[in-house]
């Protein structure tokens, strides 16, 4: 067998990490639905990462596979409130072939068609509301297809029956079909190849890591941010007129602060803003500003306001600073969250410029304020953001053959019994008008292996590379091999 797809639902950001609109855009790189904005990233059902649930949706999210498969083997961690029936469905181009359903009493069945189709087999045991389980299956799609379903490694039932509804004996889509269910740790296999040939993985866990160092890099710095650029709530807050308002941030690598940004949520033609940056002393802004930005006059609701520094200050690595603005007008701004802990402000006459050693009033709204950095000498920093923010933090190249490889933290489970695959994912788009192909790369020992090349679109989307064996040995991965491997992406052509 070979791994077709997996999703730990970790790469879409932390719990309450982004707004519904951005959440939908992130999920759309992997999943399809008219209701992705109703996704909720929640605490993971396993030891690491996050999970996903959906509100009252009109179209259940589905994953379109690379081709059609006559047999699919897989599993997913699942938790249901039992408020309504739901589970997973296998489709042939939008036609429900068969489904595995948890009903409102906690019984599990396999059905022809969707969740309300004819039951082929039903479990004699039930799950309780809000309990976490691992559901696995082996299904052949046919008029009389073989199937078997397991729960937590124990077979619930097996048999043969109508596991298809279309004229095709295959499935090319996989659907998360439930509005009262949390999903985590999904994998799908087919029957090709010589690896991952155990039918039952028995509650595997997906662990997601983000880069923490460069290994070998050839892409160029594009952009980087300091702080958070995502609004997680739709509420707003106004610092007030003639105020200095700031947020404390801590740098990564050394770099130059080119500008500071915020997102006004009101239009004001005459409002004036200037960005400021202060050094930190014992948790408070100190001294005069390290730099004061150029004046920006006028705000437009929903449009990022950026004030640049004529002489960008160099910020030291791993150091606390205070970023913000002085303003003469009260304008509502986006918040990163609804907490009143991150913002600080002080009364300040705008025409007098920013104050020295300001006395701040803490406990203010968590205004969305971030810095735009230049001169970052490493590439991993631009990539180590969850969820990825797109064009405000990226690396780029237009040279065929250029490759970026990064190192990653060690597995949190020191000696896992089995490592079934290493999956590398990139959030990538093409910016030029010519044809380009990109490959996801994994290097172990001295062997640099490429996954299938893909042609990226002009909007950001997820690109996957599955490495079921260690490139250095062509055998199953071990913990030491995973921990020492590097991975990234390459312009194939």
N, C-alpha and C positions, 0 to 999 in steps of 0.2 A: 504494500500500500504506500501511498504518498500523502503527505499533508497537503490539503487543498487550501485551507483557510483556518485561521484562528483569530480570536479577539478576546483579550482580557478586559476590554473596556476601560483601560487605564490611561490611554493616550489622549482622551478627550478632556482631560483636566481634572483638577480636584473637585470635591463635593462643592456645589454652588460656585464653580470656578468661572463661569461665563454667563452671559445673557442667553436667553432662549434662541435668539437669532443666530448668534455665533455658534451655539451648541449644534444647531441644525446644520450649519455649514461644515463643521468638523465631522459630524456623523455622515454627511452626504458623500464624503470621500470614500466611505466603505459601504454604507447602507442607503437604500432608496425608500422614500415614503413621503407623502404629503404632510406628515405629522411629526417630522423629526424635531421640530421646535418644542414638542411636548415631552422630549426625553429628559430624564433626571439622572444625573450622575450621583450615585449614592455610595455609601461605604461598601467595600468589597465583601463578598461572601466567603472568601478564603483569606489567607494570612497576609496577602499583599494587595495593594492597588485598590481599584474601585470597581463598581458594578453599574448596571444601567436598568432603569425602569421607565415606563411610559404612562402618561396620563390617558385620558379618554381620547383615543385616536380614531381617525376615520380610515386610515390605511396603515395596516401593520407594517413595520419596517422589514425589508427583506434584503438579502445579499444575493446578487447575481453572480453565479460562478463562471469560470472561464469557458466551460463547455457543458454539455449534457452528460450525466452519469447514470449508468444503469443500476448502480449500487452505491450507497453512501453509508459510511460508518462514522459515528461521532458521538459527542457528548456535550453537556452544558450543565453548569451549576445553577440551581434554580430555587427560588423561594416564592411561594404564593400565599396571598391572603385568603384564598378560596372564596373571595367575594363573587367571582364569575369564572367560567371555564376558560382555560387558555393553556398554551404550551408552545410547541414548535410545529411548523408545517413545511412540507416539501412540495415545490411547485414545478410545473413545466410551463414556462412562459406565461405566468399568471394564472394557470389552471391548477387548482389544488389537487395534488396526486394523493397524498395521505398526510395524516397528522398524528402527533402524540399529544394527548390532552390530559390535563389534570382537571377533574370536575369539582363542583362546589362541595362535595363530600370528601375530597382528597383521593378518590380512586383514579388510577391512571389507565388510559386505554389507547390503543392504536386504531385509527379510523380511516376508512376510505374517504377521500376528499378532505374538507376542513374540519374544524373542531366540533361541528355539529353533524358530521357525516356518520355513516354506519359503522358501529364498533366491530372490529374484527376480534379483538381480545381485550379483556379488562382485568386489572390486577385484583387479587383477593385481599391485598393489604392496602392501607391508605396512608397518606401523609397528613400531618396536622398543619393548621394554619400557621404561617410565618416560620415554619421549620425549613432548614436548608438541607438540600439533597443534591446528589450528582446523578443526572439522568443520562443514559447512554443507549445507543441503538445500532442495529445492523439491518438495513432494509434494502431489498432488491425490488425495483419498481416493475411490476408486471401484473397481468390479469390474475395470475395466481403466484404472487411473489412471496419469497421467504422473508421472515422478519424475526427479530428478537429484541427485547427491550430489558434493560437492567436499571436498577435503582441502588445506588451506593454499592455497586459491585455484585449485587445479587440479582439473578434473573427473575423478572416479573412474569414473563410469558414469551412464548415463541410459537410459530406456526406459519401457515401460508394463507394468502387471501388477496383480495383486490387492493393492491397498494398503488394503483394508478387510476386516474379518471380521464386523462387525455388519450389520444391515439398513440402517443409515444410511451415506450417503456423506459422512461428516464426522468430525471429531474435536473433542472439547471438553476433553481433558486431555493434559498433557505430563508424561512420567515420566523421572526419572533412574534408569536401570536397571543398576546395577553396584556391587559391593562392593569392587572393587579399582581404582576409577577416581576421579580427582580432576577436579572440574568447576569452570569459571570462565567469566565473560563470556558469559552466555546472552542471546540475543534471539529474539523471535518476531514475525513480520509476518503480516498477512493481505493480501488483494488489493484493499482499498478505498482510496479517497483518491488524492491526487495527489502525495504525498510518500513518501520512502523507497521509490521504485519501481525501484531497482537490485536485481536478483535477488541479486547477489553483493556482500556488503560487504567480503569478503576480510580476515579476521582483525581485526575491530573490538575495541576495548578499552573496558571500562566503568571510568570513574574516579568514585569516590565522594568527596564532600566533605561536611563538617559545618559548621554556621553558626559564624561568628566575630565577628559584630557585628549589632546591631539596625539595621534600616532604618526601618520604621515598625511600631509594635507597639501593640495594644489589649488583649491578653490580660493577665491578672493573675498575679503571682507565686503559685505554689502551694507548691513545695518545691524545695530544692536540697541537694546533698550536697557535702562536702569530703572527698576521698579516694575509695577504691574500696569499693563495697558488694557486690561479687560474690566469692563463693568459687569458685576454679577447681579445687579439689581436695576430696576427701572426707576427707582426713586432718585431724587436730586437733592442738592443742598447748596445754599448760597453763603459764601464767606462774609458778604456784606460790602458796603462801600468804604473806601479808604481803609483797607485792611491789607496786612501781610498775611498770607496763608501758606503753610508748609506741610510737607510730610518727610519723615526720616526714612532714608534708604541706605543700604549697605552695598558697596560695589563688589563686583567679581574681579576680573583682571584690571590692570591699569589701562586707562584710556582717556580720551578727551570728551568732555561734555559739550556737545554741539548746540543743544537746545533743550528746553523744557516744554512739555505739552500738557494740556488738559482738554476736556471736552465739554464746552458750554452746552446747556440744554435750554437756552433762551437766546433770542436774537436781540441785540442791542447795538445800534449803529454807532453810538458815541462812546462805548465802554473802552477804557484803556487798560492794557495789561503789560507788565514787564516781568520776565522771568528772573529768578534769583537763585543762587546757590550759596549756602553757608557751610563752614566746617562745623563739626560736632565736638562738644566738650561736655563729658559726663551726662550725655543724653539731652543736651540743649544746644540750639544754634549759637555760635559764638563769633565775636569779632564783627568786622564788616563783611560784606559779601565777597566771595571769591570771584564772582562775576555778576554783572547785571545785564540782562538781555535787551535787545532792541524793542521799542514799543510796538505793540500791535493794537490797532484801533478798530473796534467793531467785532461783534461775535455773531455767529450764525448757529442756530440751534442744531445740534447733532454733528457739527463740523469741528474737527480737531483744531484747537488754537495752539500754535507753536511760536515761541519767542526764542530767537537764536542769539548766541553770544558772538560778538565780533571777534573776540580772542578767546576761543574755547579753553577753559581751565583743564589742566590735567588732574584727574582724580586717581588717588593711590588705590592699589588693590586691597580688597577686604577691609574697607574703611567706611565708617558711617558719615553721611552728609545729609543736609537738609535741602530739599528742592521745593520750589513753589513760585509764587507770583506776588507782586503788589498790584492793586487795582483801585480805580476810583469809583467803580460802579458795582452795585450788587447784582450778580448774575448767577442763576442756578447752574450748577456743574454736575456732571456724572459722578457717581460714587462707585467705589469698588465693592462696597458691601454696606449693610445697614448699621454696622457698629459705629459707635461714637468714641473711638479710642485712638485712631491713627492721625487725625488732623490736629493741627495747632495753628492759632492765629493771634495777631496783635494789632491793635489800632495803629494806623500809620497814614499820615497825610501823603497822598500819592505824589504831589508836586515836590515833596521834600526828598524823594528817593527812598531806598530801603534803609531801615535803621541799623545802627551798630549795636551789637549785644542785645537783641530784642528780648523782651520779657513776654513769653508766649502763654496764651491760655490753652491748656491741653484739653483732651477729651472732646474734640470737635469732630465733625463728620469726616468719614474716610473718603475725602475727595480723590478722584482718579487723577493722579499726577505722576508723570514718568519722564525720564530723561532719554534723549537720543544720543548715543555714543558714537564716536569715531576713533580710529587708531587702535582698535583692539587687535592684539598681535596673535590671538589664537582663534581657531574656528569653532571649537566645541562650545564656547560660551553662547554663540548665536543659536546653536541647535538645542541647548539644554533648557528648554522652556516647555512646560506642560500646562495648558495646551499650546501648540505652536501659534504665534501671532501673525504669521504671514510676512508682509513686506516691510515691517519695522524691525525684523530681526532675521537675517538670512545670510548665507554665503552664496556665491554664484561663480559660474565659469562659462565661457563660450568656446573652450578649447577641447576638441575631441581627444579623449584619453586622460584628461585630468580626473583625479580621484581624491576624495577625502576619506580617510579612515580614522576612527576614533576609538579610544579605550572606554570601558564601562566599569562601573562598580562590580565587585564580586557578588555572586548569588547570596541571598540572605539565608538560604538553606545550604549549609556547608557541604553536605554529602547526600544529595538526592539519590534515591534508588535508581531512577531512570531519568534521562533527559531525552525526550522524544524528538525534539527539533529546536533549532535556533531560528527565530523569525526576525528579520530586520525590516523595519518600516520607515519610509521617508515621506514627508509632506512636501511635495514638489510641484512646481509649475514651470512652463516655458515662457520666456519673455521676448524671444526674437521671432521673426517671421519664417525662418527656415525650418526644415525638418530636423528633429533631434531625437535621439534615443538615449535612455538612461538605464543603467543596470545597478541593482542593489548588490553590494559586495560584502563578503565575509572572509577574513584572512586568519588562518590558524597555522602556527609554525611558520613555514615559508611559503605556504600555499594560499594564494589569493583567488578565491572562487567567486564567479559571477552568477547571479540568478538570471532568469530570462529577461532580455532587454524589453523595455516598454517605451512607448511614445507618450511623453507627458502632455497634458492639455495646457491651455493658457490660463486656467484657474487652478488653484491649489487642490490637490487630491492625494490620497494615500497610495503609495507604491510599495508592494510587498516582495520580499525575497525569502523563500523557505530553504533552510539548510538542514536536512534531516540527518546528515552525518557530518562528522568533523572533516573539513577539507584536508587536514594534514594526514589523516589516517584512513579515510573512507569508511570508518567504523562509527559505532554509536558514540555520541558525545559523553565525555566525563566532566565533572565539575572543574577540574584544573584546566581542561581545554577551553571550556566556556569562559572561565575567568580571565584567561590570557588572550583570548581571541579579540580581534578588532573588527569593526565593521563600519560601513558607510555607503557611499554611492560613487558612481563613475559615469562620465559622459562617454557612452559607447560609440556614438557617431554624431 
